[in-house]
Protein backbone atom coordinates (compact mmCIF):
# COMPACT_ATOMS: atom_id res chain seq x y z
CA UNK A 1 0.00 0.00 0.00
CA UNK A 2 1.47 3.31 -1.15
CA UNK A 3 0.05 6.83 -0.96
CA UNK A 4 0.62 9.12 -3.92
CA UNK A 5 -0.33 12.81 -4.07
CA UNK A 6 -1.14 14.40 -7.41
CA UNK A 7 -1.54 18.16 -7.76
CA UNK A 8 -3.27 19.23 -10.94
CA UNK A 9 -5.45 21.76 -12.63
CA UNK A 10 -9.09 21.49 -11.59
CA UNK A 11 -10.83 20.68 -14.85
CA UNK A 12 -13.50 18.32 -16.12
CA UNK A 13 -12.23 14.84 -16.98
CA UNK A 14 -8.81 15.15 -15.38
CA UNK A 15 -9.57 12.83 -12.46
CA UNK A 16 -10.79 10.21 -14.97
CA UNK A 17 -7.61 10.62 -17.04
CA UNK A 18 -5.42 10.17 -13.95
CA UNK A 19 -7.31 7.13 -12.67
CA UNK A 20 -7.29 5.57 -16.17
CA UNK A 21 -3.53 6.09 -16.38
CA UNK A 22 -3.04 4.37 -13.02
CA UNK A 23 -5.31 1.47 -14.02
CA UNK A 24 -3.53 1.08 -17.37
CA UNK A 25 -0.37 0.31 -15.39
CA UNK A 26 -2.17 -2.66 -13.80
CA UNK A 27 -2.47 -0.95 -10.42
CA UNK A 28 -5.58 -1.02 -8.25
CA UNK A 29 -6.73 2.19 -6.56
CA UNK A 30 -7.71 1.11 -3.04
CA UNK A 31 -8.77 4.57 -1.89
CA UNK A 32 -8.66 8.22 -2.73
CA UNK A 33 -9.32 11.72 -1.49
CA UNK A 34 -9.79 14.76 -3.68
CA UNK A 35 -9.84 18.40 -2.60
CA UNK A 36 -10.01 21.55 -4.68
CA UNK A 37 -8.94 25.12 -4.04
CA UNK A 38 -10.06 28.53 -5.22
CA UNK A 39 -6.95 28.92 -7.36
CA UNK A 40 -8.24 26.23 -9.76
CA UNK A 41 -6.06 23.45 -8.32
CA UNK A 42 -7.03 19.93 -7.29
CA UNK A 43 -5.12 17.69 -4.89
CA UNK A 44 -5.75 13.98 -5.24
CA UNK A 45 -4.32 11.53 -2.74
CA UNK A 46 -4.53 7.91 -3.86
CA UNK A 47 -3.88 4.70 -1.94
CA UNK A 48 -2.41 2.28 -4.44
CA UNK A 49 -1.63 -1.44 -4.30
CA UNK A 50 1.84 -1.48 -5.88
CA UNK A 51 4.17 -4.50 -5.69
CA UNK A 52 7.55 -2.74 -5.80
CA UNK A 53 9.45 0.53 -6.17
CA UNK A 54 10.11 0.05 -9.90
CA UNK A 55 6.37 -0.23 -10.58
CA UNK A 56 5.70 2.83 -8.40
CA UNK A 57 8.23 4.87 -10.38
CA UNK A 58 6.59 3.82 -13.66
CA UNK A 59 3.12 4.80 -12.40
CA UNK A 60 4.33 8.17 -11.15
CA UNK A 61 6.09 8.89 -14.46
CA UNK A 62 2.95 8.00 -16.42
CA UNK A 63 0.70 10.16 -14.24
CA UNK A 64 3.10 13.11 -14.49
CA UNK A 65 2.68 13.04 -18.30
CA UNK A 66 -1.10 13.54 -18.12
CA UNK A 67 -1.94 17.01 -19.44
CA UNK A 68 -2.87 19.26 -16.51
CA UNK A 69 -0.88 17.37 -13.86
CA UNK A 70 1.49 19.73 -12.06
CA UNK A 71 3.23 17.36 -9.63
CA UNK A 72 3.27 13.75 -8.44
CA UNK A 73 4.88 12.61 -5.20
CA UNK A 74 4.88 9.70 -2.80
CA UNK A 75 3.40 10.49 0.58
CA UNK A 76 5.18 8.93 3.52
CA UNK A 77 3.17 8.85 6.70
N, C-alpha and C positions, 0 to 999 in steps of 0.2 A: 504494500500500500504506500503510494507516494502522493504528496500534495503538490500541485503545480498551480501557480498564479499567472494568469494571462491578463494583461492590461491592453485594452483596445479602444477603438472608436466605438461609440454607442450608435449602431445603425442596424436597420432591419436586415435580418438574415445572417449577421455575423456570428451569432452564437451557434446557429446551425452549421455554418461553414467550419467553425472550430471543432465542434463535436464530430462532424463527419470526417475531418482530418485525423482526429484521434482514433476513431473507429476504423478508419482505413489502414491504420498501423497495427490492427489486431488487438487493440487495447480496450478493455472494458472501463467505462466510467462508472465507478461505484457511488459517487456522490458529487454534488456541486453546489456552489453558492455564487450568486451573481448580484452585484450591486452597481448602481449607476450614480454619476455625479452631475452636477449642473454644468460642468465644463465639457459635456458631451463625451465623457469617458465611461467605460464599463470595466469592472474588475471581476473576473471569473476565477474562482478557486475550485479546482477539480481534485477529487480523490480518484486516483487511477491504480488499477491492478497491473503493475509492470514487473516482469520477471527479473530484469537486470539493468545495470547502469547504461549499457550500450543501447538497449531498447529505449530507455528514457531519453537519452541524448537524441536519438532519431526522431522520437515523437516531438520533443521540444523544437528541434530544427524545422520539422514540417509545419508545426503550428506557427512558428515565427514567420514563415513565408506567406501565410494567409493575409490577403490585402486588408488593411485596417488594424492588424495586430501591431502594437507598439512595443511590448516586451513580454517575455516568457521566462519564468524563474521557478526553481524548485523551492518549496516552502519547508523549512525544517522546524519542527515544533518540539 
